[in-house]
Amino acid sequence: MIEKKAVTEPESAAQKQDRNSNIVNPINKRNENYAIDSNTLDQFIKKIQPPNEQLQKISKEDLDLDGKPEYVLAFGLEKGVIDNVFVVREDAGYHIIGKLEDPIIVAHLNTDMKIMKLDQTEQKFIVVYSTSEVDEAEGFSIFTLGHNRISNLNYNYPEATGQGIRKLEDINKDGVFEDVSYYRFQDTQQHTIMTYQKFDSSGPEKTKVLYENKNKKFVNPTVPKDIIQNYLKIIIL
């Protein structure tokens, strides 16, 4: 438990400005009063480190393109699992800008955090990757920083079924990533329906059929059982 530090000296103008900036967007009652008197990043990390969690990853990037870098700190109870992610700025001391709020509502594990360029602009995004505990599901969440606020731009995870693959991929190799969903069918064609849309959900959604059989295309079944099964899946189901 981190206790609030008593103020024994008058605040400087820079300290007062940074303190007020941190209170505008409080993380929670435990975090909103973090002092900015840490001389080093290591000292600050120890102050904000959640109980029993270890620093799993740290990234330094200018997320809001204001010319000043931010630090993205990922903490977790065990290696390979991320439980809390904070965005921190150095400005006459270190202070928290915000905390990533996980948008996924079903049971899952956040396993990695990356800073990525997802299009041809200079904008950088925070991407958190998620899986289920038994690796039957895969997804992601995208966050942005602007005007001292962290926003969830988009997320895709198979919440309805608990199974399925959702990825960020540059399908067209044009420097712009897509939000891609894969739906696999265990039929005679061994086909997968792939739907994709721009990573920020703008633009039309497109669909493509992928065949995973050895011919990599639709094959007319010849075995009676396969013919009936194929008919049922395509016409009825």
NORSULVEN-V631348 format. One record per residue. N is the residue number from 1. PHI is phi as a letter, one per 40 degrees, with the letter a starting at -180 (* if undefined). OMEGA is omega in whole degrees, 0 to 359 (* if undefined). D_CENTER is the distance of its C-alpha to the mean C-alpha in Angstrom with 2 decimals. Layout:
n = <N	N>
phi = <PHI	PHI>
omega = <OMEGA	OMEGA>
d_center = <D_CENTER	D_CENTER>
//
This chain:
n = <1	2	3	4	5	6	7	8	9	10	11	12	13	14	15	16	17	18	19	20	21	22	23	24	25	26	27	28	29	30	31	32	33	34	35	36	37	38	39	40	41	42	43	44	45	46	47	48	49	50	51	52	53	54	55	56	57	58	59	60	61	62	63	64	65	66	67	68	69	70	71	72	73	74	75	76	77	78	79	80	81	82	83	84	85	86	87	88	89	90	91	92	93	94	95	96	97	98	99	100	101	102	103	104	105	106	107	108	109	110	111	112	113	114	115	116	117	118	119	120	121	122	123	124	125	126	127	128	129	130	131	132	133	134	135	136	137	138	139	140	141	142	143	144	145	146	147	148	149	150	151	152	153	154	155	156	157	158	159	160	161	162	163	164	165	166	167	168	169	170	171	172	173	174	175	176	177	178	179	180	181	182	183	184	185	186	187	188	189	190	191	192	193	194	195	196	197	198	199	200	201	202	203	204	205	206	207	208	209	210	211	212	213	214	215	216	217	218	219	220	221	222	223	224	225	226	227	228	229	230	231	232	233	234	235	236	237>
phi = <*	c	c	c	c	c	c	b	b	d	c	c	c	c	c	c	c	c	c	c	c	c	c	d	b	c	c	a	c	c	b	c	b	c	c	b	c	c	c	b	c	d	c	c	d	c	c	c	c	c	d	g	c	b	c	c	a	b	b	b	a	c	c	b	f	b	g	b	c	b	b	b	b	b	b	a	c	a	c	g	b	b	b	a	b	b	b	b	b	b	a	f	h	b	a	c	c	a	b	c	c	c	c	c	c	c	c	a	b	c	b	a	b	b	c	b	c	b	a	c	c	c	c	b	b	c	b	b	c	b	a	c	c	b	f	c	b	a	a	a	b	b	b	b	b	a	f	g	b	c	b	c	c	a	a	a	a	c	c	c	b	g	b	h	b	b	b	b	a	c	c	c	f	b	g	b	c	b	c	b	b	b	b	c	b	c	b	c	c	f	b	b	c	b	b	a	a	d	d	c	g	c	g	c	c	b	b	a	b	b	b	b	c	c	c	f	a	c	b	c	c	b	c	d	c	c	c	c	c	c	c	c	c	c	c	c	c>
omega = <181	181	177	183	180	179	183	180	177	179	171	178	180	180	180	179	180	179	179	179	181	183	179	181	183	176	174	185	182	187	191	183	178	178	180	184	178	182	182	178	179	178	181	179	180	180	185	184	179	182	176	180	179	176	183	184	176	179	180	182	173	188	183	174	177	179	180	182	171	174	176	186	180	180	177	180	180	183	179	178	182	182	181	178	179	172	188	178	174	180	188	185	181	174	182	172	181	179	178	177	184	182	184	189	180	180	181	175	171	192	182	177	180	170	189	165	185	176	185	175	178	181	177	185	173	181	177	181	186	174	171	183	180	175	176	180	180	181	185	174	181	180	177	175	177	180	178	178	177	181	173	183	183	170	180	180	182	184	185	185	184	179	178	183	175	186	167	183	173	187	185	181	181	179	178	183	176	171	190	176	179	178	184	181	180	179	182	180	184	186	178	173	178	174	182	182	179	189	180	178	177	180	183	173	182	182	178	178	178	178	184	176	186	180	180	178	179	180	176	180	180	178	182	180	180	179	181	180	180	179	182	182	184	186	186	186	*>
d_center = <27.32	27.26	30.32	30.74	32.75	36.06	36.90	40.22	40.40	40.12	36.81	36.83	35.79	32.60	31.72	32.44	30.32	27.25	27.84	28.08	24.94	23.01	24.73	23.88	20.25	20.69	17.93	20.48	24.11	23.57	21.52	23.17	26.29	25.10	27.79	27.29	30.23	28.47	30.02	27.38	23.62	24.49	26.43	23.72	21.15	23.84	24.32	20.81	20.01	19.54	22.46	22.53	19.11	19.00	17.11	14.96	13.67	14.57	13.89	16.27	15.79	17.30	14.35	16.77	19.51	22.13	23.46	22.20	19.38	16.76	15.66	12.20	13.19	11.46	14.03	14.81	18.00	18.28	17.44	14.47	12.88	10.61	11.91	11.61	9.99	12.56	13.22	16.89	19.62	23.03	25.77	29.06	27.12	23.54	21.86	18.56	17.18	14.64	12.26	8.75	9.82	8.14	9.11	9.91	13.61	14.93	15.29	12.61	11.46	8.24	9.72	8.19	6.53	7.86	9.41	10.38	13.09	12.59	16.13	19.51	19.19	18.53	15.42	12.48	8.82	6.08	3.45	2.41	5.29	7.64	11.41	14.50	17.03	19.36	17.07	18.10	14.72	11.65	8.55	4.93	3.12	4.43	6.34	9.91	12.83	16.26	19.49	18.23	15.76	11.98	11.00	8.41	9.45	8.57	7.21	9.37	10.57	14.34	15.13	18.73	19.86	17.63	18.19	16.94	14.78	12.02	11.10	10.41	14.00	16.67	19.21	22.00	21.63	21.99	19.24	17.07	14.13	14.27	12.29	14.46	15.68	18.36	21.12	23.66	27.23	29.73	32.71	35.48	33.57	30.44	28.44	24.79	23.78	20.94	19.67	17.64	16.97	15.71	11.94	12.65	14.87	17.97	20.93	22.41	20.93	22.74	23.79	25.12	26.97	26.70	29.55	29.13	32.86	34.96	36.15	32.69	34.25	35.79	38.77	41.47	41.96	45.50	45.55	46.58	43.93	41.20	42.83	42.78	39.23	38.04	40.05	38.67	35.01	35.51	38.14	37.71	34.11>
//
